[in-house]
Structure formats: structure tokens, C-alpha cells
Amino acid sequence: MKLKPTKKTYNISDAVYNVVVNKCEFFVDMNNEAFLVSRNKNNYDLIYLSRADDAKNFFMMLYFNKYKVTVKKADISTAYENICAIVTQCKQQTPVYTRVGYCNNTLYYDLNNQKGEVIAIDKDDVLIKSKSNIKDIYFYEDTSMCNQTEPFQSDYTLFDFIDNFYNIEKEQKLLLAVYMCAAFIPDIKHPILIVEGEKGAGKTKLLSYLSKMINPVTKDVFVLPKKEDDLITTLSNNHFSAFDNIGKLSPDFCNVFCQSSTGGTLSKRKLYSDNREICINIKRLVALNGINLEISQSDLLDRSILMHLNRIDESKRRTDEELDADFQNVLPHVLGDVFFILSKALSIYPTVNLAEYPRMADFSRYGYAIAEAIEEGLGSTFIKTYKDNIKLATESAVQENPVLNSLREFVEYKKHWRGTMTELLNELQKIVRKLYISKSLPSSFPNNANGLSRILNTHKHELKNLDVNVEIGRTTNRYVEVSKIGLNLPTIATNSTTKNDFENRKSLLDED
């Protein structure tokens, strides 16, 4: 959108306004936030107009470059306010990406260098192009973003990098390799990476090097902010955000991470405004690390990949200086291999049609294509490993939930049980007291049948992943039936909940 200059110049504010509109174009992104773009030979300046200080400084620079004289802040502010008022009515929407973008069947990766170069990846090739030659999308470069090194393809592979820098189990190496490649694909649902391990396992280094590879910024690893607004701002400004040394995550922060992982609308207070909120639609990559990381939200764990690091042997430990130097030497080669894998995966992706998909279906489909691009036949191995990891995450969620944990123990013992919700609550109370070695029940344990029913309905999926089936009857005589998945159970009329029916069912199971 081009704005028209004023017909006449009556004051300095008009002159500032005319300098800006003659030099720049304006548009809004998919969140209806206003931007200006000023193009030069190979690059462009992209200014987020809601960041008033950045915009006004840019106006001041344009004015000084043209007239070689200074200008008062009041004149800059007047021109800025008029431009903002006009641009907010703009109907032209253009996608704005941070670091990684996708358009016309091509992946783009912003190197954020002075040449204005991006890596263009399609199914046929990997090329370095000028940002000014790419139409239909823009890249916003926050001041915290750093330059990325140019990729170089060689015999050094992504698996060489993982072997040399991360002490993880063999079966998790493919999962990490796929995650790292998929991190360069925007607009899909990415699982949250949760890094576990004892002290001295190199958890922080893993996150730091992932950040340097995917989205190099001035601060590789973040401390979890105290305010939700600050967390949303961090996620919005970074394609990949790694948070270190986390203890317990609040439900509100868990919800923010879940929405940013699978895509959602997050609201925060508009800068310098007391009551206006802005809504941000984002999909971002998130990684979390903590020795005693407590996550009680099963919804977050269901969206996660758990990566366990083993403690580094003293004889193999290297200094940070040595590690960082080695990392910088191999980074161009690792990026070259990642981009080559992605190019090949883009050609495989349209042919991928799995019989069933885990919850993060887009990631699973791209992951299969990436694994096949690494080596033919690894696609099925990746899917199995990913499903096993989801089950591991479910196990972790169940261990933190006294109801689910006691129910699993109950089903392991009974194999099959049918009765009322109150009867089941009484049975679980007996077990949970033994599991938690306490005379009193955990505070999160329900104290009535309705509370237990709500919990079971909410966590049916997690229980099914652990081979526990829950059926809650909605007939006149309400019942609950729990069983170990895989048992060949006899059919019994669902409208009967008498004790004799239960004893008959139990005797049949005993005979089996």
C-alpha cells in the first residue's frame, strides 16, 4: 500500500510525512498489525509501527538523510501518528515471518546478514537468494537476532553432530535429528522438546546449540519470565525459544506453551496501553529444561518429545571453549546437511500417507518424509520411536496424577472391573493411600463420584495409551467399566450393574 504525500507542505511534520511515504510501502500482517517496508538494492528495512521508538527513529533517519538537518521530536510524532491512523485502515495483508518462512512450495531461512540473503529450499535445490527478490512474504528481524553462518554441504552429517555433541540413547538420535530438521518448517504443529537428565548431562548446551542452529539470538537460552505477557512477547519474537532451569510450570504457562506449539491466539496488553489487548496468532518452537521439572498438565506432555541425556563421563568431558570452537567449525556443515535433507523430504512429503497419525499429525507426516530422506526405510522407525516417546510422556503424566496412577495399578491387578463410580472411588482410595504412603489423600484426589467421573473423561486418551480402557455408562443405571486393553471379554448387557453381574464377570475372567 502506497500512501499519497500531502498536496502542500505547510510545516516540518508534513515534510517528515512526505519523506516517509515517498520512501516506504505499508501493509498489515495476518494479526492486523501495521508495518512499513523500505526497499534498497538487495535488502529491505521492515519496521513494526507499534514499536513507536523504532518507527520514530527510522523516520528521523530518513529525514536527516534527505535534508541533512535535524528535526524536533514533536514533528516526528505528529507525522508518525498520522501515518499510523491511515495504515490501520489498510486491507492489504502480507505474511510476516520470523527467521523461517514458507511460500509457493519453497522454504525460506533468513540468514539475517548485511547482504539480505535467505536460503531457499525446494524439492529440487538449495539456493542462496536475496530477500528483495522474494515476493508475497516478509521477514521481521528483531534486534536480538544474530547472523547465521552460510551452509556448506560436506561429508559431515547431522548424525555426526549428534554423536559428537549429545550423550543420548541410540533410539532417540533419530527422533532428535527429525526434530532438528522439522524446526526449519513453519506453520505446522511442532512438539515441545523437554530435555531431562541429571547434573552434568549437558542439557543447557543441547538447548544452546539448538538455538544457535535454528534461531541464533543474543541470548541462546532464556530464563522463564514471571509474567504471562512477557512469555507471550518472547515466543512471538522468536521462532525457537529455549527455557532453562525450570522448576514447576503453572497451568497458565502450560496453556501458553500448548497454544504456541499447536497454534493459537494469545492475547496480551498492548504496549503503553492500560486496557487495549492485542491478539497474536502464532505457532512457535519451544524447548524446556530442568532437573526437577514438574509438569502436571497432561495436555502439554501429550504435545511433547521427552529427550533424556546421560551424564557425560569425566574422561570425555570438554571445556566450554573447546565445545564452542568445535561447534562453530561444524555448524556450516550441519546446516548444509539439514537443508539437503529438507529438500529431499519436500519431494517425498506428497507421497506420505500413513494409516494413522499421532496427535501432532503434521509433524508426524513431515517427520516420516525427513526420516526417509535421511535413509530409505527410516520413516517407519521414526513413527514407532515417536509413538513410544508419546507413551513415555503419558507414563510421566500418569505418575504425577494420583487418580490415573491408582487406576492403572487397579486394572493391572483386576484386569477387568465393573461397578458404580462411587464403588470405584472407594477402591482407588485404598490403593492411593498405599502408593503415596499417607493416611490422608492427596489434595488433587477427588472426594466424590462426580469429580472422579470428570477426571476419567478428561484423561481417557492417556489411559488408552497405557492399555487401560474406561467406559462410563449413560443409561438409567449408571456404571463404570475399566479393563486392560487386549482382553477378550464376554458381552454382558450394559443396563445391568448388580453385584451378581459383577461376580459372574469376575468368575468368567478367573476361568480364563
N, C-alpha and C positions, 0 to 999 in steps of 0.2 A: 504494500500500500504506500503510495507516494502522497505526501501532503503538499498542498499548494502554498507557496510563500505569500506573505501579505502583499496587497497591491501597492501600498506605500510604506515607507519606513519612517515612523514618527518618533521612535525612541530607540534606546540601546536594546531593550527587550525584543523589539521587532527585529533588530539586526541579528541578535542571537538566534531567535526563532528561524529566520531565513537561512542562516548558515547551516543549521542542523537539518532542516527539511530538504535543502538542496543537496546535502551530502548523504542523507540516510533514507532507508526504507523502514516501514513499520509493519508489525503484524502481531497477532496473539497466538500463543501456543494452545495445546489441547486442554489446558486448565484455564484458558481465557486470561492468562497473564500477558501483559504487554511487553514487547521487545522492540529494540531498534537494531538495524544492521547497517554497517558502513563497510563497503567493499573496497579492497585495493587489488593489486595485481594478482597475488597468489592466495590471499587470505581475506579475512573479514573480522571486524570487531562486532561482537554481539553483546548488547547491553540490556540487562534486565531492568526495566524502568521503575519497578517497585523498589529497587535499591537506589534510593534518591541520591545518596552521596556519590555513588559510582556514575550515575547518569549526569549529574550536575558537573562533576569533574570532567567528564567526556565533552560536555557542551563547552566548558571553559577552554579546553584544549583546542577544539575546532575553531572557536572564535579567535583565540590567540594566533593560531597557525595562519588564519586568513588576514587578520588586520595588524598583527604584531603589537597589540596594545592590550592592557589588562582590562578586566570588566568586573563590575560590582556583583556581589553575591545576590543582591536583590533582583538585578536584571536577569541573572541566570535562573533564579527561582521562578520568576514570572513566566519566562519562556518555557521552563520545564512543566509548570502546572498547566499551561495552555496545551502543550503537546500531549500530556497525559490525558487531559479531558477529551481530546479529539480521538486519540488512539484507542481508548476504552470502548469506543463505538465500532471499532474495526470488526468486520466479519470474516476476514481472511485468516484462517487457522493453518499453521505450519508446525509439524512436529519438531520439538527441540529435545535433543538427546544429550546425555552426559557421558562422554567417553566412548560409548558403544551405540551404534545405530543400525537400522535396517531399512532399506528402501529398494524397490524394483529388483527383488531376488538377490540383493547384494548386502553382505555385512560390511559395516564400516567401523574402523577403530581409529580414534583420534590420537595422533602422536603428540599433540599439544606442543609442537615445536614452532620456531620462528618462521619456518618455511610454509606453515599452514598445511602440513601433509597429513593424510589419513591412509590407512591400509584398507584397500578394497578387496573383499574376498567373495568370489562367486564360485560356482561349481566347476569352472574351467581354469581359474588362475588366481594368484595373489599378487596384487599390484600396489605400488605407492602412487597416490594421486593428490592433486591439490584440492583443498576444501572448496576453493572458489569455483571449481568446475562441477561440484555436486549440487544438483537441484533438488528441491522438494523437502529437504531436511536441513537443520542447522545443529551445530554443536555448541553448547554453552560451556565455557571454560572458567570455572571458579578460580579465584586467586590462590587457593590451596593446592590446585592441581600442578603436578610436575611433568616435565618432558618424559616421554618414553623413548627408549633406545630403538633404533631401526632393527627389524628382524633379519635374521640371516639363517638360511637353511643349510644344515650340515649333517654329519653322521651322528651328532649328539642329539639324543631323543628325549622326549618328555619323561619316559620311564628311567632314563639315566639320571635325570634331575631328581626324581622322586627317590631313587635308590641312594643317591649321594647326600641328600639333604634331610630326608624324613625317615625316622625309625618307626615304620608302621608294619603291620602284618601283611603278608603276601596277598591275601584275598582282598584287602582294602586298597591296594595300589591301583587297580583298575578303576575302582569307584572314585578315587581322588583324581585320577587322570581325566576321567569323563567330566567330573565336576569342573575341573580347571578349564577344559575346552569349552564346555557349555556356558561358562561365565562370560564368554565373548558374544553370546547370543542374547539380544534384548527382547523385551515384550513377551517373554514366556515365564511361566511359574518356575522359579528356582527353589530347591530345598534349602533350608537353613543349615549351614555347616556348624556342628557342635563338636569342638575338639576337647577330648578328655585325655587324662594321663597324669601320672604322679609328677612331683617336682623333678626338674632336670630332664624332662622328656622333650623339650624344645617346642612347646605349644605356642609360645609367643612368636618364636622365629617362624614357625609354619604360617601363622597369620600375617606376619610382617612381609614375608616373601610372596605370599599370595597377593597381598595388597600392591607390592612393587611391580608384580607381573600384570595384574588385572587393571589396577587403577592407582598408579603412583601419585601420592599426595605428600604434602609436607609432614603429615603425621600418619605413619603407616597404620598404627593401632590406636583406637580410641578408648578412652575411659567412658563407661556408661554414664550419660548425664543424669541429673536428678529430676529434671522436668521433662514431661512428655513432649512439650513444644520443641525443646532443644533436640530431643531424639528425632522428631519428625524432620527438623531442619537438617540434621546430619545425614539422615537417609536420603532426603531429597537432593542434597548437593553432591552425593557420591554414588557412583554406580555400584561400588563394592565397599561395605563398611564392616570392619573387624573390631569387635569389642573384647577387651582383655580383662582378666582377673575379676570375673563376675561372680557374685555370691548367689543371692536369691533374686529371681525375677518376679516383679509384681504382675498380677493379672493384666493390668492396663498396658504395661510394656510388652507382655506376651502378645496381647492383641495387636499392638502396633507392628511387631515383628511378623506376625501371621499375615496381616494385611499387606505389608510391604513385600512379603515373599510371593504370595499368590496374586497380588494386585488388588488394590482397594483405594477408597477415597479417604484420605486422612485430613482432618481439619486442624488448623492452628490459628492463633491470633495473628492478625495482620500486623506487620512491623509498624511501630509508632501509632497504633490504634488501640483504643481501650475495649471496643466492643465488636469490631468487624472481624469475621473469620474468613480465611481463605481455604478452599478445598483443593487438595493436591492428589491427583491420581498417579500412583507410582507403582512400579514393580522394581524391586532392588535386591541385590545380593547381600546377605547378612551372614557373618560368621561370629560365633561366640566361643569363649574360652574361660574356664575356671576350674580350679582343683576341686572345689566343693560346690560346683554349680547345681543349684536346686531349681528344677523346673517342674511345677506341679500341673501345668496345663497340658493335657494330652493332645490338644489340638495343635500346639506348637511342635511337640515331639513327632506327631504324625506327619508334619511337613519337613522333617529334619533328616540329615545324614549324620550319624554318630561316627566320629573318627577317633580311634584310640591310638595314642602314641606310647611307645615303650620308652622307659628311661634309657638314656644314652650311656653306653659303657664308658667308664673312665678312660680306657685306652683309646677310644675313638672320638673323644671329645675334642673340639677345636675352639679356638678363641673366636670372639665375635668379629674381630678384624680379619681373621683368615676366612671365616664363613662369608662375610660380606664381600670380600675381594673375589672369592670363588664364584659367588652368586652373580656379581656384575659381569664376570668373564663369560659365564654360560647363558646369561639372560637372553642375548640376541638369538642364540641357537635354539633355546627352548621356545621362544616366541615364534621362530621360523617353523619349528615342528608343529606347534599348536595350530598356526594358521594353515599349514599344509593339510593337517588332519581335518580342519573345519571345511576347507574347500572340497575335499573328497567326501566328507559327510553330507554336504549340501546336495551332492549328486545322488547319494544313497537315500537321503531322507524321504523323497516322494514315494519310494518303493516299500517303505516300512509300514507294515500293517499287523500289529500284534493282536493276538487273540483276546488278551485282556490287559488292562493298564492299571498300575498303581494309582494312588491319588494324584500325584504330580505327573499327569499324563503327558504333557508337552515335554517335560524334562526326560521322561522315560523314552519317548519316541526319538527325540534328538540324541539321547544317551545311547540308544541302540545303534543309531547311524554312526555316531562318533566311535563307538567300540568296534564296529565293523570296519570303519576307516583305519583304525589303528592296526587291526589284523582281522582278516576274514574268519568268522566263526565266534568272535568275542562278544557279539551282540547278545546272544542267549546267556553267556556267562555274566555279562553285566546285569541283565534283568534279574537273574537269580540272586546275584550278590546284593543288588539294590533291595529286592524283596526281603532277603534275610536281614538286611540292615534296618528295614522298616519294622520287622518283627522284634529286633533288638531294642529299637526305640520304644515299641509298645511294652516290652518287658520292663523297661525303665519306668514308664508311666504307671504300670500296674504296681510296681514295688513301692511307689510313692503314694498309692491310693489304698487305704485300709480296706475299703469295700471290695475293690477288684481283687486285691491280693488274697483276702479271705475267701472270696467266691472261687477263685482258681484252686486254692487248696481244698475247698469243699468238693468241687467237681472232680478233682484228681482222686479223692477218696471215694466218693459216692458213684462216680461215673454218670449216673442219671438220678434226677430227683424231681418230684412234682408235689406241689402243695400251695398254700396261700403265701402272700407276700409277708404277712406277719410271722408265719412259721419259718420262712427263710431268714428273716431278720433275726429271729431268736437263734437259729443255727449259726449264723455268721457272727453273732455277738460272742458265742462260746469260742469260736476259732480266733477271732481278732484279739481277744484277751490273752490267748496263748502266744500268738505271733508277736504282740507288742509288749509282752511281759509286764502287764499293768492291770491293776484292779479296776481302773476306770477306762472307759472307751476313749479313743482319740476324738478330738474336738470336731473333726470333719466327718465322723461316723454318724449316719442318720439315726434319729431317735424315734422314727415312726415308719410305717409301711409306705406311705406316700413318698417320703424322702428317699427311701431305698428304690422305689419304682422309678423315680426321676433319674437317679444315678445310673441304673441299669439301662434305661432307654438311651441316655446320653452316650454310654460307652459300649454299646453293642458291637460296634466295628472293632474296637480294640480287643474286646473279648474274643471275637471271631478269629482275629489274627492269632490268638493263643489257643485256638481249637476249643473254645467254650461257646456253646450256643445258648442263647437266652430267648425264651418265648413267653410273652406275657399275654394271657387270655383276656379278651374283652367281652366275654359272654356274661350272662346273668350271674353265674357262679365264677367269679374271677379267680384265676390261678396264675402261677408262675412255674415254668418248667425249665430246668437247666440240665445240660448234658454235655458230655465230651463228644466233640465232632468226630465222626467216623464210626460211631456205634450203630449197629443195626437194631434199632428199637422197634418193638411191636407197636402197632397202631391201636390207640385207645381213644374212645370218644372224648372230645375236648370239653364237653359240658359236665363231666363228672370229676369232682375233686374230693371224693370221700376218702377216708383213711384206708378203707378196704381196697379201693382202686390203687392207691399208692403202694400198699403192701403186695398186691398182685404184680404190679410193675416191678417192684423190688425183687420179688421171688423169681420172676422171669429172668431178670438180669443175673441173679445168683446162679440160676441153672446154666446160663451161658458161660 
